[in-house]
């Protein structure tokens, strides 16, 4: 089981790395688009009508992809004070419960994000000329990654392998 989980972890690591690269490229693109808009507006006295909606859409991608990677790495928001007084088994149970709740949240992102995308699929963004569904696809994609990465953390823990950030702290105590 541990060898299988190590293989799964390599695949998930590749997926996580790709998501992080896409998020980073999105951040750079958004910055370039906003800088171009400022240049066009204040120096050329014109406007790039597509730059703001494109930047907002790209921002959705890097936020949700980056958040999913943060969950995989164990950097999501948590309240760890109780973990300092619990034995190892109690820590693992609480971490697993946390991962179950996070996976459920990711499932909600998929479900409700898909509903929003379907409801806006017929609308067209005037300045970009694409479907309004594209505004909500980052929620769905981020939700898929959140679920996958949360399930990976649970499976790694069940196989006796520690998860990234929490595993390091658990091995020290």
TIVO-2410 file (N, C-alpha, C; in nm, 3 decimals):
# residues 173
REC num residu      c1      c2      c3 atome chaine
REC   1      X   0.082  -0.119   0.000     N      A
REC   1      X   0.000   0.000   0.000    CA      A
REC   1      X   0.087   0.126   0.000     C      A
REC   2      X   0.198   0.120   0.075     N      A
REC   2      X   0.283   0.239   0.080    CA      A
REC   2      X   0.345   0.269  -0.056     C      A
REC   3      X   0.384   0.166  -0.131     N      A
REC   3      X   0.441   0.189  -0.264    CA      A
REC   3      X   0.338   0.249  -0.357     C      A
REC   4      X   0.214   0.203  -0.348     N      A
REC   4      X   0.107   0.259  -0.430    CA      A
REC   4      X   0.085   0.404  -0.395     C      A
REC   5      X   0.083   0.434  -0.265     N      A
REC   5      X   0.061   0.572  -0.222    CA      A
REC   5      X   0.177   0.663  -0.263     C      A
REC   6      X   0.298   0.607  -0.264     N      A
REC   6      X   0.411   0.688  -0.309    CA      A
REC   6      X   0.396   0.722  -0.457     C      A
REC   7      X   0.346   0.626  -0.536     N      A
REC   7      X   0.321   0.652  -0.679    CA      A
REC   7      X   0.211   0.757  -0.695     C      A
REC   8      X   0.104   0.743  -0.617     N      A
REC   8      X  -0.005   0.840  -0.622    CA      A
REC   8      X   0.047   0.978  -0.581     C      A
REC   9      X   0.131   0.981  -0.478     N      A
REC   9      X   0.186   1.109  -0.431    CA      A
REC   9      X   0.271   1.174  -0.540     C      A
REC  10      X   0.345   1.094  -0.617     N      A
REC  10      X   0.423   1.152  -0.727    CA      A
REC  10      X   0.332   1.215  -0.832     C      A
REC  11      X   0.223   1.144  -0.866     N      A
REC  11      X   0.128   1.198  -0.964    CA      A
REC  11      X   0.063   1.325  -0.910     C      A
REC  12      X   0.020   1.320  -0.783     N      A
REC  12      X  -0.042   1.438  -0.723    CA      A
REC  12      X   0.058   1.552  -0.710     C      A
REC  13      X   0.183   1.520  -0.685     N      A
REC  13      X   0.286   1.622  -0.679    CA      A
REC  13      X   0.305   1.690  -0.814     C      A
REC  14      X   0.299   1.611  -0.921     N      A
REC  14      X   0.309   1.667  -1.055    CA      A
REC  14      X   0.189   1.756  -1.083     C      A
REC  15      X   0.069   1.708  -1.047     N      A
REC  15      X  -0.053   1.787  -1.066    CA      A
REC  15      X  -0.046   1.916  -0.984     C      A
REC  16      X   0.001   1.906  -0.862     N      A
REC  16      X   0.015   2.022  -0.774    CA      A
REC  16      X   0.115   2.121  -0.832     C      A
REC  17      X   0.227   2.070  -0.882     N      A
REC  17      X   0.326   2.157  -0.943    CA      A
REC  17      X   0.273   2.229  -1.066     C      A
REC  18      X   0.197   2.155  -1.148     N      A
REC  18      X   0.137   2.216  -1.268    CA      A
REC  18      X   0.038   2.326  -1.227     C      A
REC  19      X  -0.044   2.297  -1.126     N      A
REC  19      X  -0.141   2.397  -1.079    CA      A
REC  19      X  -0.069   2.520  -1.026     C      A
REC  20      X   0.041   2.499  -0.956     N      A
REC  20      X   0.116   2.612  -0.902    CA      A
REC  20      X   0.180   2.694  -1.014     C      A
REC  21      X   0.231   2.629  -1.116     N      A
REC  21      X   0.288   2.700  -1.231    CA      A
REC  21      X   0.180   2.781  -1.303     C      A
REC  22      X   0.065   2.719  -1.324     N      A
REC  22      X  -0.046   2.790  -1.391    CA      A
REC  22      X  -0.087   2.911  -1.308     C      A
REC  23      X  -0.096   2.892  -1.176     N      A
REC  23      X  -0.132   3.003  -1.088    CA      A
REC  23      X  -0.027   3.115  -1.096     C      A
REC  24      X   0.099   3.078  -1.096     N      A
REC  24      X   0.205   3.178  -1.104    CA      A
REC  24      X   0.205   3.253  -1.237     C      A
REC  25      X   0.185   3.180  -1.345     N      A
REC  25      X   0.177   3.244  -1.476    CA      A
REC  25      X   0.055   3.337  -1.481     C      A
REC  26      X  -0.056   3.292  -1.422     N      A
REC  26      X  -0.176   3.376  -1.415    CA      A
REC  26      X  -0.151   3.504  -1.339     C      A
REC  27      X  -0.079   3.495  -1.229     N      A
REC  27      X  -0.048   3.615  -1.150    CA      A
REC  27      X   0.035   3.713  -1.232     C      A
REC  28      X   0.133   3.662  -1.304     N      A
REC  28      X   0.217   3.748  -1.388    CA      A
REC  28      X   0.133   3.809  -1.501     C      A
REC  29      X   0.050   3.727  -1.566     N      A
REC  29      X  -0.035   3.778  -1.674    CA      A
REC  29      X  -0.130   3.887  -1.625     C      A
REC  30      X  -0.191   3.863  -1.510     N      A
REC  30      X  -0.282   3.963  -1.455    CA      A
REC  30      X  -0.208   4.094  -1.430     C      A
REC  31      X  -0.089   4.086  -1.376     N      A
REC  31      X  -0.010   4.205  -1.350    CA      A
REC  31      X   0.023   4.278  -1.480     C      A
REC  32      X   0.059   4.204  -1.582     N      A
REC  32      X   0.091   4.264  -1.712    CA      A
REC  32      X  -0.033   4.331  -1.771     C      A
REC  33      X  -0.148   4.263  -1.763     N      A
REC  33      X  -0.272   4.320  -1.818    CA      A
REC  33      X  -0.311   4.450  -1.747     C      A
REC  34      X  -0.298   4.452  -1.616     N      A
REC  34      X  -0.333   4.572  -1.540    CA      A
REC  34      X  -0.233   4.684  -1.570     C      A
REC  35      X  -0.106   4.651  -1.579     N      A
REC  35      X  -0.005   4.752  -1.614    CA      A
REC  35      X  -0.032   4.809  -1.754     C      A
REC  36      X  -0.068   4.721  -1.848     N      A
REC  36      X  -0.100   4.767  -1.984    CA      A
REC  36      X  -0.221   4.859  -1.981     C      A
REC  37      X  -0.321   4.826  -1.901     N      A
REC  37      X  -0.441   4.910  -1.890    CA      A
REC  37      X  -0.406   5.048  -1.837     C      A
REC  38      X  -0.322   5.054  -1.736     N      A
REC  38      X  -0.280   5.183  -1.680    CA      A
REC  38      X  -0.203   5.263  -1.786     C      A
REC  39      X  -0.114   5.196  -1.857     N      A
REC  39      X  -0.038   5.263  -1.963    CA      A
REC  39      X  -0.131   5.319  -2.070     C      A
REC  40      X  -0.223   5.234  -2.118     N      A
REC  40      X  -0.314   5.278  -2.223    CA      A
REC  40      X  -0.403   5.393  -2.176     C      A
REC  41      X  -0.453   5.382  -2.053     N      A
REC  41      X  -0.548   5.482  -2.005    CA      A
REC  41      X  -0.482   5.616  -1.977     C      A
REC  42      X  -0.369   5.615  -1.907     N      A
REC  42      X  -0.312   5.741  -1.861    CA      A
REC  42      X  -0.207   5.800  -1.955     C      A
REC  43      X  -0.144   5.718  -2.036     N      A
REC  43      X  -0.042   5.772  -2.126    CA      A
REC  43      X  -0.092   5.785  -2.271     C      A
REC  44      X  -0.179   5.693  -2.311     N      A
REC  44      X  -0.229   5.698  -2.448    CA      A
REC  44      X  -0.371   5.753  -2.455     C      A
REC  45      X  -0.430   5.781  -2.339     N      A
REC  45      X  -0.565   5.834  -2.330    CA      A
REC  45      X  -0.667   5.747  -2.405     C      A
REC  46      X  -0.650   5.616  -2.390     N      A
REC  46      X  -0.738   5.517  -2.452    CA      A
REC  46      X  -0.765   5.410  -2.347     C      A
REC  47      X  -0.838   5.308  -2.383     N      A
REC  47      X  -0.867   5.203  -2.285    CA      A
REC  47      X  -0.868   5.066  -2.351     C      A
REC  48      X  -0.816   4.971  -2.280     N      A
REC  48      X  -0.823   4.831  -2.322    CA      A
REC  48      X  -0.946   4.772  -2.253     C      A
REC  49      X  -1.054   4.754  -2.325     N      A
REC  49      X  -1.179   4.711  -2.263    CA      A
REC  49      X  -1.173   4.569  -2.209     C      A
REC  50      X  -1.084   4.488  -2.259     N      A
REC  50      X  -1.078   4.348  -2.219    CA      A
REC  50      X  -0.989   4.324  -2.097     C      A
REC  51      X  -0.904   4.420  -2.059     N      A
REC  51      X  -0.802   4.392  -1.957    CA      A
REC  51      X  -0.861   4.367  -1.818     C      A
REC  52      X  -0.961   4.443  -1.778     N      A
REC  52      X  -1.017   4.423  -1.643    CA      A
REC  52      X  -1.091   4.289  -1.631     C      A
REC  53      X  -1.187   4.256  -1.720     N      A
REC  53      X  -1.253   4.126  -1.705    CA      A
REC  53      X  -1.157   4.009  -1.722     C      A
REC  54      X  -1.058   4.022  -1.810     N      A
REC  54      X  -0.960   3.914  -1.825    CA      A
REC  54      X  -0.878   3.898  -1.698     C      A
REC  55      X  -0.840   4.008  -1.636     N      A
REC  55      X  -0.761   4.004  -1.513    CA      A
REC  55      X  -0.841   3.942  -1.398     C      A
REC  56      X  -0.968   3.977  -1.389     N      A
REC  56      X  -1.052   3.921  -1.283    CA      A
REC  56      X  -1.068   3.770  -1.303     C      A
REC  57      X  -1.086   3.727  -1.427     N      A
REC  57      X  -1.100   3.584  -1.454    CA      A
REC  57      X  -0.970   3.510  -1.421     C      A
REC  58      X  -0.858   3.567  -1.461     N      A
REC  58      X  -0.728   3.505  -1.431    CA      A
REC  58      X  -0.705   3.501  -1.281     C      A
REC  59      X  -0.748   3.606  -1.211     N      A
REC  59      X  -0.734   3.609  -1.066    CA      A
REC  59      X  -0.808   3.491  -1.002     C      A
REC  60      X  -0.927   3.460  -1.053     N      A
REC  60      X  -1.001   3.343  -1.002    CA      A
REC  60      X  -0.920   3.216  -1.018     C      A
REC  61      X  -0.854   3.201  -1.132     N      A
REC  61      X  -0.773   3.081  -1.154    CA      A
REC  61      X  -0.658   3.072  -1.055     C      A
REC  62      X  -0.581   3.180  -1.039     N      A
REC  62      X  -0.465   3.164  -0.952    CA      A
REC  62      X  -0.504   3.156  -0.805     C      A
REC  63      X  -0.617   3.214  -0.767     N      A
REC  63      X  -0.661   3.201  -0.628    CA      A
REC  63      X  -0.703   3.058  -0.598     C      A
REC  64      X  -0.790   3.002  -0.681     N      A
REC  64      X  -0.842   2.869  -0.651    CA      A
REC  64      X  -0.740   2.759  -0.674     C      A
REC  65      X  -0.655   2.771  -0.775     N      A
REC  65      X  -0.549   2.671  -0.794    CA      A
REC  65      X  -0.447   2.681  -0.682     C      A
REC  66      X  -0.410   2.802  -0.646     N      A
REC  66      X  -0.314   2.821  -0.537    CA      A
REC  66      X  -0.368   2.771  -0.404     C      A
REC  67      X  -0.496   2.794  -0.379     N      A
REC  67      X  -0.558   2.746  -0.254    CA      A
REC  67      X  -0.556   2.594  -0.248     C      A
REC  68      X  -0.583   2.528  -0.360     N      A
REC  68      X  -0.582   2.382  -0.364    CA      A
REC  68      X  -0.442   2.329  -0.334     C      A
REC  69      X  -0.341   2.392  -0.391     N      A
REC  69      X  -0.203   2.350  -0.364    CA      A
REC  69      X  -0.171   2.372  -0.216     C      A
REC  70      X  -0.217   2.482  -0.160     N      A
REC  70      X  -0.196   2.507  -0.018    CA      A
REC  70      X  -0.259   2.400   0.069     C      A
REC  71      X  -0.372   2.349   0.028     N      A
REC  71      X  -0.437   2.241   0.103    CA      A
REC  71      X  -0.353   2.114   0.096     C      A
REC  72      X  -0.302   2.084  -0.023     N      A
REC  72      X  -0.219   1.964  -0.037    CA      A
REC  72      X  -0.096   1.973   0.053     C      A
REC  73      X  -0.038   2.091   0.061     N      A
REC  73      X   0.084   2.110   0.138    CA      A
REC  73      X   0.058   2.131   0.287     C      A
REC  74      X  -0.068   2.142   0.327     N      A
REC  74      X  -0.101   2.157   0.468    CA      A
REC  74      X  -0.092   2.300   0.518     C      A
REC  75      X  -0.105   2.397   0.428     N      A
REC  75      X  -0.095   2.537   0.468    CA      A
REC  75      X  -0.230   2.606   0.476     C      A
REC  76      X  -0.338   2.531   0.476     N      A
REC  76      X  -0.468   2.594   0.488    CA      A
REC  76      X  -0.492   2.637   0.632     C      A
REC  77      X  -0.589   2.721   0.649     N      A
REC  77      X  -0.621   2.775   0.781    CA      A
REC  77      X  -0.659   2.662   0.876     C      A
REC  78      X  -0.599   2.664   0.993     N      A
REC  78      X  -0.633   2.562   1.093    CA      A
REC  78      X  -0.609   2.618   1.232     C      A
REC  79      X  -0.668   2.552   1.328     N      A
REC  79      X  -0.655   2.591   1.468    CA      A
REC  79      X  -0.582   2.476   1.537     C      A
REC  80      X  -0.452   2.491   1.557     N      A
REC  80      X  -0.365   2.380   1.597    CA      A
REC  80      X  -0.338   2.368   1.746     C      A
REC  81      X  -0.394   2.452   1.829     N      A
REC  81      X  -0.356   2.454   1.970    CA      A
REC  81      X  -0.382   2.320   2.039     C      A
REC  82      X  -0.493   2.254   2.007     N      A
REC  82      X  -0.525   2.125   2.067    CA      A
REC  82      X  -0.425   2.018   2.026     C      A
REC  83      X  -0.369   2.030   1.908     N      A
REC  83      X  -0.275   1.929   1.858    CA      A
REC  83      X  -0.148   1.920   1.942     C      A
REC  84      X  -0.114   2.025   2.012     N      A
REC  84      X   0.009   2.025   2.091    CA      A
REC  84      X  -0.002   1.940   2.216     C      A
REC  85      X  -0.123   1.906   2.259     N      A
REC  85      X  -0.139   1.828   2.382    CA      A
REC  85      X  -0.191   1.688   2.356     C      A
REC  86      X  -0.224   1.656   2.232     N      A
REC  86      X  -0.278   1.524   2.200    CA      A
REC  86      X  -0.168   1.425   2.165     C      A
REC  87      X  -0.193   1.297   2.193     N      A
REC  87      X  -0.098   1.196   2.147    CA      A
REC  87      X  -0.105   1.183   1.994     C      A
REC  88      X  -0.009   1.112   1.938     N      A
REC  88      X   0.003   1.099   1.793    CA      A
REC  88      X  -0.127   1.051   1.728     C      A
REC  89      X  -0.191   0.950   1.784     N      A
REC  89      X  -0.314   0.894   1.724    CA      A
REC  89      X  -0.425   0.999   1.723     C      A
REC  90      X  -0.438   1.078   1.827     N      A
REC  90      X  -0.539   1.184   1.832    CA      A
REC  90      X  -0.514   1.289   1.726     C      A
REC  91      X  -0.386   1.323   1.705     N      A
REC  91      X  -0.352   1.419   1.600    CA      A
REC  91      X  -0.394   1.367   1.463     C      A
REC  92      X  -0.366   1.240   1.438     N      A
REC  92      X  -0.399   1.181   1.308    CA      A
REC  92      X  -0.550   1.179   1.286     C      A
REC  93      X  -0.626   1.150   1.390     N      A
REC  93      X  -0.772   1.150   1.378    CA      A
REC  93      X  -0.823   1.291   1.346     C      A
REC  94      X  -0.774   1.391   1.417     N      A
REC  94      X  -0.819   1.528   1.391    CA      A
REC  94      X  -0.776   1.577   1.253     C      A
REC  95      X  -0.658   1.539   1.210     N      A
REC  95      X  -0.613   1.578   1.076    CA      A
REC  95      X  -0.701   1.513   0.970     C      A
REC  96      X  -0.737   1.387   0.993     N      A
REC  96      X  -0.823   1.317   0.898    CA      A
REC  96      X  -0.962   1.380   0.896     C      A
REC  97      X  -1.017   1.413   1.012     N      A
REC  97      X  -1.146   1.482   1.016    CA      A
REC  97      X  -1.139   1.615   0.942     C      A
REC  98      X  -1.032   1.688   0.963     N      A
REC  98      X  -1.014   1.815   0.893    CA      A
REC  98      X  -1.011   1.793   0.742     C      A
REC  99      X  -0.938   1.692   0.698     N      A
REC  99      X  -0.931   1.664   0.555    CA      A
REC  99      X  -1.066   1.621   0.498     C      A
REC 100      X  -1.145   1.550   0.576     N      A
REC 100      X  -1.280   1.510   0.531    CA      A
REC 100      X  -1.366   1.635   0.512     C      A
REC 101      X  -1.361   1.727   0.608     N      A
REC 101      X  -1.439   1.850   0.595    CA      A
REC 101      X  -1.392   1.935   0.477     C      A
REC 102      X  -1.262   1.942   0.457     N      A
REC 102      X  -1.207   2.019   0.345    CA      A
REC 102      X  -1.251   1.955   0.213     C      A
REC 103      X  -1.248   1.821   0.205     N      A
REC 103      X  -1.294   1.752   0.084    CA      A
REC 103      X  -1.443   1.782   0.060     C      A
REC 104      X  -1.521   1.785   0.166     N      A
REC 104      X  -1.663   1.819   0.152    CA      A
REC 104      X  -1.681   1.961   0.100     C      A
REC 105      X  -1.599   2.052   0.148     N      A
REC 105      X  -1.603   2.189   0.099    CA      A
REC 105      X  -1.567   2.192  -0.050     C      A
REC 106      X  -1.466   2.114  -0.089     N      A
REC 106      X  -1.429   2.105  -0.230    CA      A
REC 106      X  -1.542   2.050  -0.314     C      A
REC 107      X  -1.614   1.952  -0.259     N      A
REC 107      X  -1.731   1.898  -0.329    CA      A
REC 107      X  -1.837   2.006  -0.349     C      A
REC 108      X  -1.856   2.090  -0.250     N      A
REC 108      X  -1.949   2.202  -0.263    CA      A
REC 108      X  -1.903   2.301  -0.369     C      A
REC 109      X  -1.773   2.323  -0.376     N      A
REC 109      X  -1.719   2.411  -0.480    CA      A
REC 109      X  -1.751   2.354  -0.619     C      A
REC 110      X  -1.735   2.224  -0.635     N      A
REC 110      X  -1.763   2.160  -0.764    CA      A
REC 110      X  -1.912   2.174  -0.797     C      A
REC 111      X  -1.996   2.136  -0.703     N      A
REC 111      X  -2.141   2.134  -0.727    CA      A
REC 111      X  -2.195   2.274  -0.757     C      A
REC 112      X  -2.168   2.367  -0.666     N      A
REC 112      X  -2.224   2.501  -0.682    CA      A
REC 112      X  -2.152   2.581  -0.792     C      A
REC 113      X  -2.023   2.558  -0.808     N      A
REC 113      X  -1.952   2.623  -0.917    CA      A
REC 113      X  -2.003   2.578  -1.053     C      A
REC 114      X  -2.032   2.447  -1.065     N      A
REC 114      X  -2.087   2.395  -1.191    CA      A
REC 114      X  -2.226   2.453  -1.216     C      A
REC 115      X  -2.306   2.465  -1.111     N      A
REC 115      X  -2.439   2.525  -1.127    CA      A
REC 115      X  -2.427   2.669  -1.178     C      A
REC 116      X  -2.338   2.745  -1.117     N      A
REC 116      X  -2.318   2.884  -1.161    CA      A
REC 116      X  -2.270   2.889  -1.307     C      A
REC 117      X  -2.178   2.801  -1.341     N      A
REC 117      X  -2.126   2.798  -1.478    CA      A
REC 117      X  -2.236   2.764  -1.577     C      A
REC 118      X  -2.320   2.667  -1.542     N      A
REC 118      X  -2.429   2.627  -1.633    CA      A
REC 118      X  -2.531   2.740  -1.649     C      A
REC 119      X  -2.559   2.811  -1.539     N      A
REC 119      X  -2.658   2.920  -1.546    CA      A
REC 119      X  -2.607   3.039  -1.626     C      A
REC 120      X  -2.477   3.055  -1.635     N      A
REC 120      X  -2.423   3.170  -1.707    CA      A
REC 120      X  -2.362   3.131  -1.842     C      A
REC 121      X  -2.373   3.005  -1.878     N      A
REC 121      X  -2.311   2.957  -2.003    CA      A
REC 121      X  -2.369   3.027  -2.126     C      A
REC 122      X  -2.496   3.064  -2.122     N      A
REC 122      X  -2.559   3.131  -2.235    CA      A
REC 122      X  -2.527   3.278  -2.246     C      A
REC 123      X  -2.473   3.335  -2.140     N      A
REC 123      X  -2.436   3.477  -2.142    CA      A
REC 123      X  -2.299   3.493  -2.206     C      A
REC 124      X  -2.281   3.605  -2.271     N      A
REC 124      X  -2.151   3.633  -2.331    CA      A
REC 124      X  -2.090   3.755  -2.265     C      A
REC 125      X  -1.964   3.744  -2.226     N      A
REC 125      X  -1.894   3.859  -2.171    CA      A
REC 125      X  -1.862   3.954  -2.286     C      A
REC 126      X  -1.919   4.074  -2.283     N      A
REC 126      X  -1.909   4.164  -2.398    CA      A
REC 126      X  -1.766   4.198  -2.439     C      A
REC 127      X  -1.682   4.226  -2.343     N      A
REC 127      X  -1.547   4.270  -2.378    CA      A
REC 127      X  -1.454   4.156  -2.417     C      A
REC 128      X  -1.489   4.034  -2.379     N      A
REC 128      X  -1.404   3.919  -2.412    CA      A
REC 128      X  -1.463   3.831  -2.521     C      A
REC 129      X  -1.595   3.835  -2.536     N      A
REC 129      X  -1.660   3.754  -2.638    CA      A
REC 129      X  -1.664   3.606  -2.608     C      A
REC 130      X  -1.655   3.570  -2.480     N      A
REC 130      X  -1.662   3.429  -2.441    CA      A
REC 130      X  -1.777   3.409  -2.343     C      A
REC 131      X  -1.810   3.285  -2.321     N      A
REC 131      X  -1.922   3.250  -2.233    CA      A
REC 131      X  -1.896   3.295  -2.089     C      A
REC 132      X  -2.003   3.335  -2.023     N      A
REC 132      X  -1.995   3.374  -1.883    CA      A
REC 132      X  -1.956   3.258  -1.792     C      A
REC 133      X  -1.969   3.135  -1.842     N      A
REC 133      X  -1.932   3.017  -1.763    CA      A
REC 133      X  -1.783   3.018  -1.727     C      A
REC 134      X  -1.702   3.082  -1.812     N      A
REC 134      X  -1.558   3.084  -1.786    CA      A
REC 134      X  -1.523   3.155  -1.656     C      A
REC 135      X  -1.610   3.242  -1.608     N      A
REC 135      X  -1.586   3.307  -1.479    CA      A
REC 135      X  -1.594   3.210  -1.362     C      A
REC 136      X  -1.670   3.101  -1.379     N      A
REC 136      X  -1.693   3.008  -1.268    CA      A
REC 136      X  -1.616   2.877  -1.281     C      A
REC 137      X  -1.552   2.854  -1.393     N      A
REC 137      X  -1.474   2.732  -1.409    CA      A
REC 137      X  -1.358   2.720  -1.309     C      A
REC 138      X  -1.293   2.831  -1.268     N      A
REC 138      X  -1.188   2.817  -1.167    CA      A
REC 138      X  -1.240   2.759  -1.035     C      A
REC 139      X  -1.364   2.788  -1.001     N      A
REC 139      X  -1.423   2.733  -0.878    CA      A
REC 139      X  -1.433   2.581  -0.890     C      A
REC 140      X  -1.480   2.535  -1.005     N      A
REC 140      X  -1.495   2.392  -1.028    CA      A
REC 140      X  -1.359   2.323  -1.030     C      A
REC 141      X  -1.265   2.379  -1.106     N      A
REC 141      X  -1.131   2.319  -1.115    CA      A
REC 141      X  -1.062   2.318  -0.979     C      A
REC 142      X  -1.073   2.428  -0.905     N      A
REC 142      X  -1.016   2.433  -0.771    CA      A
REC 142      X  -1.081   2.332  -0.679     C      A
REC 143      X  -1.213   2.316  -0.691     N      A
REC 143      X  -1.284   2.218  -0.610    CA      A
REC 143      X  -1.239   2.076  -0.639     C      A
REC 144      X  -1.219   2.045  -0.766     N      A
REC 144      X  -1.170   1.911  -0.803    CA      A
REC 144      X  -1.034   1.885  -0.739     C      A
REC 145      X  -0.945   1.984  -0.747     N      A
REC 145      X  -0.813   1.967  -0.687    CA      A
REC 145      X  -0.820   1.959  -0.534     C      A
REC 146      X  -0.907   2.037  -0.474     N      A
REC 146      X  -0.923   2.032  -0.328    CA      A
REC 146      X  -0.966   1.892  -0.285     C      A
REC 147      X  -1.063   1.835  -0.356     N      A
REC 147      X  -1.110   1.700  -0.323    CA      A
REC 147      X  -0.997   1.599  -0.342     C      A
REC 148      X  -0.930   1.604  -0.458     N      A
REC 148      X  -0.821   1.509  -0.485    CA      A
REC 148      X  -0.710   1.519  -0.382     C      A
REC 149      X  -0.668   1.640  -0.351     N      A
REC 149      X  -0.558   1.657  -0.257    CA      A
REC 149      X  -0.598   1.620  -0.115     C      A
REC 150      X  -0.722   1.646  -0.077     N      A
REC 150      X  -0.769   1.606   0.057    CA      A
REC 150      X  -0.776   1.454   0.068     C      A
REC 151      X  -0.829   1.390  -0.036     N      A
REC 151      X  -0.835   1.243  -0.034    CA      A
REC 151      X  -0.695   1.182  -0.034     C      A
REC 152      X  -0.603   1.245  -0.105     N      A
REC 152      X  -0.465   1.196  -0.103    CA      A
REC 152      X  -0.408   1.203   0.038     C      A
REC 153      X  -0.432   1.314   0.108     N      A
REC 153      X  -0.381   1.328   0.245    CA      A
REC 153      X  -0.439   1.220   0.336     C      A
REC 154      X  -0.568   1.192   0.320     N      A
REC 154      X  -0.632   1.088   0.401    CA      A
REC 154      X  -0.571   0.952   0.370     C      A
REC 155      X  -0.556   0.922   0.241     N      A
REC 155      X  -0.501   0.793   0.200    CA      A
REC 155      X  -0.355   0.776   0.244     C      A
REC 156      X  -0.278   0.882   0.233     N      A
REC 156      X  -0.138   0.875   0.278    CA      A
REC 156      X  -0.131   0.847   0.428     C      A
REC 157      X  -0.216   0.912   0.502     N      A
REC 157      X  -0.218   0.890   0.648    CA      A
REC 157      X  -0.260   0.747   0.679     C      A
REC 158      X  -0.360   0.695   0.606     N      A
REC 158      X  -0.408   0.558   0.628    CA      A
REC 158      X  -0.300   0.456   0.592     C      A
REC 159      X  -0.214   0.489   0.496     N      A
REC 159      X  -0.106   0.398   0.455    CA      A
REC 159      X   0.016   0.410   0.545     C      A
REC 160      X   0.009   0.498   0.643     N      A
REC 160      X   0.121   0.515   0.734    CA      A
REC 160      X   0.226   0.613   0.686     C      A
REC 161      X   0.193   0.686   0.581     N      A
REC 161      X   0.284   0.789   0.531    CA      A
REC 161      X   0.235   0.924   0.583     C      A
REC 162      X   0.328   1.007   0.620     N      A
REC 162      X   0.288   1.137   0.675    CA      A
REC 162      X   0.265   1.236   0.561     C      A
REC 163      X   0.180   1.333   0.588     N      A
REC 163      X   0.154   1.439   0.492    CA      A
REC 163      X   0.258   1.548   0.514     C      A
REC 164      X   0.274   1.633   0.417     N      A
REC 164      X   0.383   1.731   0.411    CA      A
REC 164      X   0.409   1.806   0.541     C      A
REC 165      X   0.338   1.911   0.565     N      A
REC 165      X   0.366   2.000   0.678    CA      A
REC 165      X   0.337   1.933   0.811     C      A
REC 166      X   0.221   1.869   0.821     N      A
REC 166      X   0.182   1.807   0.948    CA      A
REC 166      X   0.273   1.689   0.981     C      A
REC 167      X   0.313   1.614   0.882     N      A
REC 167      X   0.400   1.498   0.905    CA      A
REC 167      X   0.532   1.537   0.967     C      A
REC 168      X   0.588   1.649   0.924     N      A
REC 168      X   0.715   1.694   0.979    CA      A
REC 168      X   0.699   1.727   1.127     C      A
REC 169      X   0.591   1.794   1.163     N      A
REC 169      X   0.569   1.831   1.302    CA      A
REC 169      X   0.540   1.707   1.387     C      A
REC 170      X   0.466   1.611   1.329     N      A
REC 170      X   0.429   1.491   1.405    CA      A
REC 170      X   0.552   1.405   1.434     C      A
REC 171      X   0.647   1.396   1.341     N      A
REC 171      X   0.763   1.312   1.360    CA      A
REC 171      X   0.855   1.367   1.467     C      A
REC 172      X   0.853   1.499   1.488     N      A
REC 172      X   0.939   1.560   1.587    CA      A
REC 172      X   0.895   1.528   1.729     C      A
REC 173      X   0.763   1.509   1.750     N      A
REC 173      X   0.711   1.491   1.887    CA      A
REC 173      X   0.710   1.346   1.926     C      A
***
